Amino acid sequence: MSDYTLYYWSAPFRGQFVRGVLAFAGKTWTEAGDDAIGELMAGSVKDMPVPFMGPPLLVDHKASVAIAQMPAIVLYLGETLDLLPKDPALKALTLKIVCDANDVIDELTLDGGRQMWAEARWKNFEPRLEKWMSFWEEIGRRHGLKADDGFLLGGDAPGIADVVSAVLWSTMTERFERIGQILDKTAPHTAALVRRVADLPPLKALAEKARSDYGDTWSGGQIEASLRKVLGA
C-alpha cells in the first residue's frame, strides 16, 4: 500500500508541488484519478476525507489524516517529514514562499481562467511577473545564495522552500520558453538554484513522469491555450 493517496487532476500545476515534496522525501503515493475527484466533489461534504472545494487533497494512510489546500498540505508534509527549518522565522518564511508560489500560478492563470490572456494583458503583466521573480532572488541573496552554490534559505541541504521553488519555476519554464528567458534575466541565481534542485534524481524522475503522463500540459484548459498563444509556446 502506498504511503499516501493524492487527489489531483491529470496535470502538473498545483498538484505538482505536493508530488515534488513526496518524491523528494522518497515517499510513495497513489493518484486517485480524475473520476474519483469528480465523484468526491459532487458528493456530500459528510463523505469527504476532509471538506474541500477542489484538489489537491492528500490522505496520509499511516496517520489517518486528510489535508486539503496546497500550502496546508506542503506544511503538513514539511512538519511530518522533517523538511522544515527549526528556526521559527525561517519556518514562517518557508510557508511564505509556498504561498507566493501558489499566488504566482493563480496570477498566471488569471485566477483560474476568469479572463483569457491577450497580447496587451500579458505586456502589462510582465513587469509584475518580474517583480515576483525578484522576491526569490532577494530572499536567496539575503541567505547567501550564489550562482553555483547555496539554497534559498541557507543551510547545507535543500528544504521545502527549494523543492517548491524548483517545481514552480522548472515546470513552468520547461513549457514556456519565454518565461524561462525572463527568469534567467531577472533572477539568475534563482534560475541556477532551480536547475540544480530540479536535477536531483527524484525530482528529475518526477518531471520525466509528468512529461510522459501529461505531455506539454501545465494547467490545462482555455486559459493555458491563451497563455501559449501570447507566449508563442
C-alpha positions as CSV (number, residue, x, y, z in Angstrom):
1,M,0.0,0.0,0.0
2,S,1.2,3.5,-0.8
3,D,2.1,5.9,1.9
4,Y,-0.4,8.5,0.6
5,T,-3.3,9.0,-1.8
6,L,-3.2,12.2,-3.8
7,Y,-6.3,13.7,-5.3
8,Y,-5.3,15.9,-8.1
9,W,-6.2,16.3,-11.8
10,S,-4.2,14.8,-14.6
11,A,-1.9,17.8,-14.9
12,P,1.1,19.2,-13.1
13,F,0.1,22.7,-11.9
14,R,-0.8,22.9,-8.2
15,G,-0.6,19.2,-7.5
16,Q,3.0,19.1,-8.7
17,F,4.1,20.9,-5.6
18,V,2.7,18.0,-3.5
19,R,4.2,15.4,-5.8
20,G,7.5,17.1,-5.7
21,V,7.7,17.1,-1.9
22,L,6.6,13.4,-1.7
23,A,9.2,12.4,-4.4
24,F,12.0,14.4,-2.7
25,A,11.2,12.7,0.6
26,G,11.2,9.2,-1.1
27,K,7.5,8.6,-0.3
28,T,5.1,6.6,-2.3
29,W,1.6,7.7,-3.3
30,T,-1.3,6.6,-5.4
31,E,-3.1,9.1,-7.7
32,A,-6.8,8.8,-7.1
33,G,-7.7,9.9,-10.6
34,D,-10.0,12.4,-12.2
35,D,-13.1,10.3,-11.8
36,A,-12.6,9.8,-8.1
37,I,-12.0,13.6,-7.6
38,G,-15.2,14.4,-9.6
39,E,-17.3,12.0,-7.5
40,L,-16.0,13.4,-4.2
41,M,-16.6,17.0,-5.3
42,A,-20.1,16.2,-6.4
43,G,-21.0,14.2,-3.3
44,S,-21.9,15.1,0.2
45,V,-19.4,17.0,2.3
46,K,-20.0,14.5,5.0
47,D,-18.4,11.8,2.8
48,M,-15.3,13.8,2.0
49,P,-12.0,12.8,3.7
50,V,-11.8,16.5,4.7
51,P,-14.2,19.2,3.4
52,F,-12.7,20.6,0.2
53,M,-13.8,22.7,-2.8
54,G,-11.2,21.4,-5.2
55,P,-7.9,19.5,-5.2
56,P,-5.2,18.9,-4.2
57,L,-6.3,16.7,-1.3
58,L,-3.8,14.4,0.4
59,V,-4.6,11.3,2.5
60,D,-1.8,10.1,4.9
61,H,-2.8,6.5,5.4
62,K,-0.4,5.8,8.3
63,A,-1.6,8.8,10.3
64,S,-5.2,8.6,9.1
65,V,-5.1,12.3,8.2
66,A,-6.6,14.1,5.3
67,I,-5.5,17.6,4.3
68,A,-6.6,20.0,1.5
69,Q,-5.3,23.3,0.2
70,M,-1.8,23.1,-1.3
71,P,0.1,25.3,1.3
72,A,-1.5,23.3,4.1
73,I,-0.5,20.0,2.6
74,V,3.0,21.1,2.0
75,L,3.3,22.5,5.6
76,Y,2.0,19.2,6.9
77,L,4.5,17.2,4.9
78,G,7.3,19.5,5.9
79,E,6.5,19.0,9.5
80,T,5.9,15.3,9.5
81,L,8.8,14.5,7.1
82,D,11.3,16.9,8.9
83,L,11.9,19.1,5.9
84,L,11.2,22.4,7.6
85,P,13.8,24.7,9.3
86,K,13.8,24.5,13.1
87,D,14.0,28.3,13.4
88,P,10.5,29.8,13.7
89,A,11.3,32.8,11.4
90,L,12.7,30.5,8.7
91,K,9.8,28.2,9.1
92,A,7.4,31.1,8.6
93,L,9.4,32.3,5.6
94,T,9.2,28.8,4.1
95,L,5.4,29.0,4.3
96,K,5.5,32.5,2.8
97,I,7.4,31.1,-0.2
98,V,4.9,28.3,-0.6
99,C,2.1,30.8,-0.6
100,D,3.9,33.0,-3.0
101,A,4.3,30.1,-5.4
102,N,0.6,29.5,-5.1
103,D,-0.1,33.1,-5.9
104,V,2.2,33.1,-8.9
105,I,0.3,30.3,-10.6
106,D,-3.0,31.9,-9.7
107,E,-1.9,35.1,-11.4
108,L,-0.6,33.2,-14.4
109,T,-4.0,31.6,-14.9
110,L,-5.8,34.8,-14.2
111,D,-7.5,33.5,-11.1
112,G,-8.5,30.2,-12.7
113,G,-9.4,31.5,-16.1
114,R,-11.7,34.3,-15.1
115,Q,-10.3,36.1,-18.1
116,M,-8.1,34.9,-21.0
117,W,-4.6,36.2,-21.9
118,A,-4.2,38.7,-24.8
119,E,-1.1,40.5,-26.0
120,A,-1.9,43.7,-24.2
121,R,-2.8,42.0,-21.0
122,W,0.5,40.0,-21.0
123,K,2.5,43.1,-21.8
124,N,1.0,44.8,-18.7
125,F,1.6,41.7,-16.6
126,E,5.2,41.0,-17.4
127,P,6.7,43.6,-15.1
128,R,4.6,42.1,-12.3
129,L,6.0,38.7,-13.1
130,E,9.5,40.1,-13.0
131,K,8.7,41.5,-9.5
132,W,7.5,38.1,-8.4
133,M,10.8,36.6,-9.6
134,S,12.8,39.3,-7.8
135,F,11.3,38.1,-4.5
136,W,13.0,34.8,-4.9
137,E,16.3,36.4,-5.9
138,E,16.3,38.8,-3.0
139,I,15.4,36.1,-0.4
140,G,18.2,34.0,-1.8
141,R,20.6,36.9,-1.7
142,R,19.8,37.5,2.0
143,H,20.6,33.9,2.8
144,G,23.9,33.6,0.8
145,L,22.6,32.1,-2.4
146,K,25.2,32.1,-5.2
147,A,25.0,31.2,-8.8
148,D,26.6,27.8,-8.3
149,D,26.1,27.2,-4.5
150,G,23.7,27.6,-1.6
151,F,20.0,27.3,-1.0
152,L,17.1,29.7,-0.8
153,L,17.1,30.0,3.0
154,G,20.7,29.0,3.6
155,G,21.7,25.7,5.2
156,D,23.6,22.8,3.7
157,A,20.8,20.9,2.1
158,P,17.6,21.7,0.1
159,G,14.4,22.0,2.0
160,I,10.7,22.7,1.3
161,A,11.4,26.2,0.1
162,D,13.9,24.9,-2.5
163,V,11.7,22.0,-3.6
164,V,8.7,24.1,-4.1
165,S,10.7,26.8,-5.9
166,A,12.2,24.3,-8.2
167,V,8.8,22.7,-9.0
168,L,7.2,26.2,-9.6
169,W,9.8,27.6,-12.0
170,S,11.1,24.4,-13.7
171,T,7.6,23.1,-14.5
172,M,6.7,26.4,-15.9
173,T,9.8,27.3,-17.8
174,E,10.1,23.9,-19.4
175,R,6.7,24.5,-21.0
176,F,7.0,28.3,-21.7
177,E,10.5,29.2,-23.0
178,R,9.7,32.9,-22.8
179,I,9.1,32.7,-19.0
180,G,12.4,30.9,-18.7
181,Q,14.2,33.7,-20.5
182,I,12.6,36.2,-18.2
183,L,13.7,34.2,-15.1
184,D,17.3,33.9,-16.4
185,K,17.5,37.6,-16.9
186,T,15.6,38.8,-13.8
187,A,16.6,36.2,-11.2
188,P,19.8,34.4,-12.4
189,H,20.7,32.9,-9.0
190,T,17.2,31.6,-8.6
191,A,17.3,30.2,-12.1
192,A,20.5,28.4,-11.3
193,L,19.2,27.1,-8.0
194,V,16.1,25.8,-9.8
195,R,18.2,23.9,-12.3
196,R,20.3,22.4,-9.5
197,V,17.4,21.2,-7.4
198,A,15.3,20.1,-10.3
199,D,18.2,18.0,-11.5
200,L,18.2,15.9,-8.2
201,P,17.3,12.3,-9.2
202,P,13.8,12.1,-7.5
203,L,12.7,15.5,-8.9
204,K,14.2,14.8,-12.3
205,A,12.4,11.4,-12.4
206,L,9.1,13.2,-11.4
207,A,9.5,15.7,-14.2
208,E,10.1,13.0,-16.7
209,K,7.0,11.1,-15.5
210,A,5.0,14.3,-15.8
211,R,6.1,14.7,-19.4
212,S,5.1,11.1,-20.1
213,D,1.8,11.3,-18.3
214,Y,0.7,14.8,-19.2
215,G,2.7,15.8,-22.2
216,D,3.1,19.6,-22.6
217,T,0.1,20.3,-20.3
218,W,0.7,22.7,-17.5
219,S,-2.7,23.9,-16.1
220,G,-4.9,22.8,-18.9
221,G,-8.0,24.3,-20.4
222,Q,-8.6,27.5,-22.4
223,I,-6.5,29.6,-20.0
224,E,-3.4,27.6,-20.9
225,A,-4.2,27.8,-24.5
226,S,-4.5,31.6,-24.4
227,L,-1.2,31.8,-22.5
228,R,0.5,29.6,-25.1
229,K,-0.8,31.9,-27.8
230,V,0.6,35.1,-26.4
231,L,3.9,33.4,-25.5
232,G,4.3,31.6,-28.8
233,A,4.6,28.3,-27.0
